[in-house]
């Protein structure tokens, strides 16, 4: 049988009809989207080696925890009548050390009103509970290693104590330093106009109002200030006289020596009807302030020595004994304000030639355990180059608020 072939013209028509049919049944698919661009990870702010050196645990911090552990395990408290029974003398002691004096070593002492404190055993139990809480919080930080301590900037535990139950930040904050540069500045009204006013180490304001203002929302202090209050006024003033801005103004305090936790109990016991409003700083905030202070001090030393960071690190350790090197109360108050406030103003941070160290004292010499010049560089970066400040960039969801420096 002879096979028939379609004429070429008819074959072309059929192919065209088939093509149109397939196009109707099979819609055209859009081209696949291009792959998302690959962004390089944002480099960490600051010098990587200096960051690593600054984040290392210091000998001073290790000693702080060792002292707390010794007091928790072996500390003793005893009180004795004084001045005809009107007062009691309180002693905090540790057992003698091998090769040391033949009697227990006195760590702290204070004179308190008779009947103001619980029994020696009850007071020791409360002190050991404070030490235990202190040690646990710092050991949790240690177990986390050199992790993200900057996370505290979005999780400050005492925000509600200052701002109430609201979750928003304070719109404006003034952190008032104690530099003698404030004398004659006339900044008082400007300081008082801020929503939150933070002062340092119970600095006096009476008689200095035109220059430093009169309002106070928070007193930020190191625990040496509380110890001085307890040593001088536990027997004579409610709350050890350690709330010069009024009992309603809370004190935020970082612990320099664990024995000072006993001073907190003493001052609270003598506060009477007005509870002693004391907030201990979060260990992460302590660690963050320590890293920033050490980083800027290392950077300043490297710059002045004209050598590499690796070579200069040993020289820095010789100049600044790490057992005692510490950030100032002002630096930690500023770091805290960055997490509390939408705008931060700094007053009295800086010391031109001839200015007193503190506006309210005659002290002129700066303390050796702080590197104030390095801290001033930190404040300058907060104002002019916030993106270059190390460690704060580790706080996810946190942005450094606008910072303004005023003399």
C-alpha positions in Angstrom: 0.0 0.0 0.0 1.4 3.3 -1.0 2.0 5.8 1.9 0.4 9.2 1.4 2.3 12.4 2.2 0.7 15.8 3.2 1.5 18.6 0.9 4.2 20.9 2.5 1.9 23.9 2.8 -0.8 21.9 4.7 1.9 20.5 7.0 3.0 24.0 7.9 -0.6 25.0 8.7 -1.1 22.0 11.0 2.2 22.7 12.9 1.1 26.4 13.5 -2.3 25.3 14.9 -0.6 22.8 17.2 1.8 25.4 18.4 -1.0 27.8 19.3 -2.9 25.1 21.1 0.1 24.3 23.3 0.6 28.0 24.1 -2.9 28.2 25.3 -2.6 25.1 27.5 0.8 25.8 28.9 1.2 29.4 30.2 4.6 30.9 30.0 6.5 30.7 33.4 8.2 33.9 34.6 11.9 33.7 34.8 13.2 32.7 38.3 14.1 35.6 40.6 17.8 36.4 40.9 19.5 35.0 44.0 19.6 37.4 46.9 22.8 39.4 47.1 25.4 38.0 49.5 26.3 40.7 52.1 29.6 40.5 53.9 29.2 40.5 57.7 29.6 43.9 59.2 33.1 44.2 60.7 33.2 44.7 64.4 34.0 48.2 65.5 37.5 49.0 66.7 40.8 47.1 66.5 40.2 43.3 66.7 43.3 42.7 68.8 42.5 45.4 71.3 39.0 44.1 71.6 40.3 40.7 72.4 42.7 42.1 75.0 40.0 44.3 76.5 37.6 41.4 76.8 40.0 39.1 78.8 39.1 38.7 82.4 41.3 40.9 84.7 43.2 39.8 87.8 41.1 42.4 89.7 37.9 40.7 88.8 39.2 37.3 89.7 40.2 38.7 93.1 36.8 40.2 93.6 35.1 36.8 93.3 37.7 35.1 95.4 37.1 37.6 98.2 33.3 37.1 98.0 33.8 33.3 98.1 36.0 33.6 101.2 33.5 35.8 103.0 30.7 33.4 102.1 32.5 30.4 103.4 34.3 31.7 106.4 33.1 35.2 107.3 31.9 35.9 110.8 29.9 38.8 112.4 30.0 39.8 116.0 28.7 42.9 117.8 29.5 44.4 121.3 27.8 47.0 123.4 29.3 50.5 123.3 28.8 53.8 125.1 26.7 52.6 127.9 24.6 50.4 125.6 23.4 53.2 123.3 25.3 51.7 120.4 26.8 48.4 119.3 30.2 47.9 117.6 30.0 45.5 114.6 32.9 43.5 113.3 33.1 41.5 110.1 36.1 39.1 110.3 37.8 36.3 108.5 40.0 33.6 110.1 43.7 34.2 110.3 45.7 33.2 107.3 48.7 30.9 107.5 51.7 32.9 108.6 49.4 35.9 109.5 48.5 37.5 112.8 47.3 35.1 115.6 43.9 36.7 115.7 41.0 36.9 113.2 41.5 39.5 110.5 39.0 42.4 110.7 37.5 43.2 107.2 35.1 45.9 108.2 33.6 47.5 111.3 30.9 50.0 112.1 29.0 51.5 115.0 25.2 51.1 114.9 22.3 52.1 117.1 21.5 49.4 119.7 18.5 47.5 118.6 18.7 48.6 115.0 20.1 45.3 113.7 18.9 41.7 114.0 20.9 39.2 116.0 24.5 38.4 114.8 23.4 35.1 113.4 20.5 36.6 111.5 22.6 39.4 110.1 25.3 36.8 109.0 22.6 34.7 107.3 21.4 37.8 105.4 24.9 38.8 104.5 25.7 35.3 103.2 22.4 35.3 101.2 23.6 38.6 99.5 27.0 37.1 98.8 25.5 34.0 97.4 23.3 36.0 95.0 26.3 38.1 94.0 28.5 35.1 93.3 25.8 33.2 91.4 25.1 36.2 89.1 28.9 36.6 88.3 29.4 32.9 87.9 26.6 32.8 85.3 28.5 35.5 83.5 31.7 33.6 83.7 30.1 30.4 82.3 28.9 32.4 79.4 32.5 33.2 78.6 33.4 36.3 76.6 29.9 36.3 75.3 27.6 39.2 74.4 27.6 41.3 77.6 26.3 44.2 75.5 22.9 42.5 75.5 22.3 44.3 78.8 21.7 47.5 76.8 18.3 46.3 75.8 17.6 44.6 79.1 18.6 46.9 81.9 17.0 45.3 85.0 16.3 48.6 86.9 14.6 50.4 84.1 11.2 50.0 85.7 12.6 51.3 89.0 13.5 54.6 87.4 10.9 55.0 84.6 8.0 53.1 86.1 6.1 50.2 84.4 6.2 51.9 81.0 8.6 50.4 78.4 9.6 53.5 76.6 12.9 55.2 77.3 13.4 58.5 79.0 13.3 61.2 76.2 16.3 63.2 77.6 18.9 62.4 80.2 21.6 64.4 81.8 24.6 62.6 83.3 26.3 65.1 85.6 30.0 64.5 86.2 32.0 66.0 89.1 34.7 67.9 87.3 35.7 71.3 88.5 35.0 72.6 85.0 31.4 73.0 86.1 32.3 75.8 88.4 31.1 79.1 86.9 29.5 77.2 83.9 25.9 78.3 84.6 24.6 75.0 83.4 22.2 74.3 86.3 18.9 75.2 84.6 19.9 73.3 81.4 20.7 70.2 83.5 17.4 70.4 85.4 15.4 70.7 82.1 16.2 67.0 81.3 13.7 64.3 82.0 16.2 62.1 83.9 19.1 63.6 85.9 21.9 61.2 87.0 24.5 62.3 89.5 27.7 60.6 90.6 28.9 59.4 94.0 26.6 61.5 96.1 28.2 64.8 94.9 27.0 67.8 96.8 24.6 70.1 95.0 23.8 72.5 97.8 25.5 75.8 97.1 26.3 74.8 93.5 22.8 75.0 92.0 23.5 77.6 89.3 26.3 75.5 87.9 25.1 71.9 88.5 21.3 72.1 89.0 19.1 70.9 91.8 17.1 67.9 90.4 18.3 64.3 90.8 16.5 61.2 89.5 19.3 58.7 90.2 22.5 58.6 92.3 25.1 56.4 90.7 27.9 55.3 93.0 30.6 52.8 93.6 30.3 50.8 96.8 33.1 52.7 98.5 30.7 55.6 98.8 28.2 53.4 100.7 31.0 52.1 102.9 32.0 55.6 103.9 28.4 56.4 104.7 28.1 53.3 106.9 31.4 54.0 108.6 30.7 57.6 109.4 26.9 57.8 109.9 25.4 54.4 110.5 24.9 55.3 114.2 23.7 58.8 113.7 21.6 59.1 110.5 18.7 57.0 109.1 19.9 55.0 106.1 23.5 56.0 107.0 22.8 59.4 105.6 23.6 58.0 102.2 20.7 59.5 100.3 21.6 63.2 100.1 19.1 63.8 97.3 16.2 62.5 99.4 15.0 59.0 100.3 12.8 58.8 97.2 15.9 59.0 94.9 17.3 55.5 94.3 21.0 54.7 94.3 22.5 52.4 91.6 25.7 50.9 92.9 28.5 48.6 91.5 30.3 46.5 94.0 34.0 47.3 94.5 34.5 45.0 97.5 32.1 42.2 98.5 32.3 43.3 102.1 30.3 46.4 101.2 27.2 44.2 100.7 27.1 44.2 104.5 27.0 48.0 104.5 23.9 47.8 102.4 22.2 45.6 105.0 23.3 48.0 107.8 22.0 51.1 106.0 18.8 49.4 105.1 18.3 48.3 108.8 18.8 51.9 110.0 16.6 53.5 107.3 13.5 53.3 109.5 10.1 54.0 107.8 11.8 55.0 104.5 13.3 51.9 102.8 16.8 52.3 101.5 16.4 52.3 97.7 19.5 50.5 96.4 19.9 48.9 93.0 23.0 46.7 92.3 24.3 46.9 88.8 23.9 43.9 86.5 27.3 42.0 86.1 26.9 42.4 82.4 26.9 46.1 82.7 30.0 45.9 84.9 31.7 43.8 82.3 30.7 46.0 79.4 32.0 49.1 81.2 35.3 47.3 82.1 35.8 46.3 78.5 35.2 49.7 77.1 37.5 51.4 79.6 40.3 49.0 79.0 39.9 49.2 75.2 40.3 52.9 75.2 43.1 52.9 77.7 45.0 50.3 75.5 44.3 52.3 72.4 45.6 55.5 74.0 48.7 53.7 75.2 49.3 52.1 71.7 49.0 55.6 70.1 51.3 57.3 72.5 54.0 54.5 72.3 53.9 54.4 68.5 54.1 50.6 68.5 51.8 47.7 67.6 48.9 46.6 69.8 50.6 43.3 70.4 53.9 44.9 71.5 52.3 47.6 73.6 50.0 45.3 75.6 52.8 44.3 78.0 53.8 47.9 78.5 50.2 48.9 79.3 50.0 46.2 81.9 53.1 47.5 83.6 51.8 51.1 83.6 48.3 50.2 84.7 48.4 47.5 87.4 45.5 45.2 86.3 44.7 44.3 89.9 43.6 47.9 90.5 42.8 49.4 87.1 39.1 50.2 86.9 36.6 52.2 85.1 35.2 55.3 86.8 31.7 55.7 88.1 31.1 58.3 85.5 31.9 56.0 82.6 29.5 53.3 83.8 26.8 55.8 84.4 27.2 57.0 80.9 27.0 53.5 79.5 23.9 52.9 81.5 22.3 56.1 80.3 22.8 54.9 76.7 20.4 52.1 77.4 17.9 54.2 79.4 17.6 57.3 77.3 16.6 58.5 73.8 19.1 61.4 74.1 22.0 61.8 76.4 23.7 65.0 77.5 27.0 64.9 79.4 28.0 67.7 81.8 31.2 68.0 83.8 33.3 65.4 81.9 36.7 66.8 81.2 39.4 68.6 83.1 41.1 71.6 81.5 44.4 72.7 83.1 43.9 74.3 86.5 40.5 72.9 87.1 39.8 71.0 90.3 39.2 67.3 90.1 35.9 67.7 91.8 33.8 70.8 91.8 32.7 70.2 95.4 36.1 69.3 97.0 39.6 70.7 96.9 41.0 67.5 95.3 43.1 68.3 92.3 45.0 65.0 91.7 43.2 62.3 89.7 43.1 58.8 90.9 45.7 56.5 89.3 43.3 53.5 89.0 41.3 55.3 86.3 42.5 56.4 82.9 40.5 59.6 82.6 42.0 60.8 79.3 41.1 57.5 77.7 37.5 57.8 79.0 37.3 61.3 77.6 38.1 59.8 74.2 35.3 57.4 74.6 32.8 60.2 75.3 34.1 62.0 72.2 33.5 59.0 70.1 30.0 58.6 71.4 29.3 62.2 70.3 31.1 62.3 67.0 31.7 58.6 65.8 29.3 56.3 67.7 29.7 53.6 65.0 33.4 53.2 66.0 32.7 52.4 69.7 33.6 48.8 70.4 31.4 46.2 72.1 28.2 48.3 71.9 27.9 47.0 68.3 27.3 43.5 69.8 23.9 44.5 71.3 21.3 43.3 68.7 18.6 45.8 68.2 20.4 48.6 70.0 21.4 51.9 68.5 23.6 54.4 70.3 21.4 57.4 71.0 22.5 60.9 70.2 25.1 62.1 72.8 26.1 65.7 73.4 29.1 66.8 75.4 28.9 70.0 77.4 31.6 71.5 79.5 
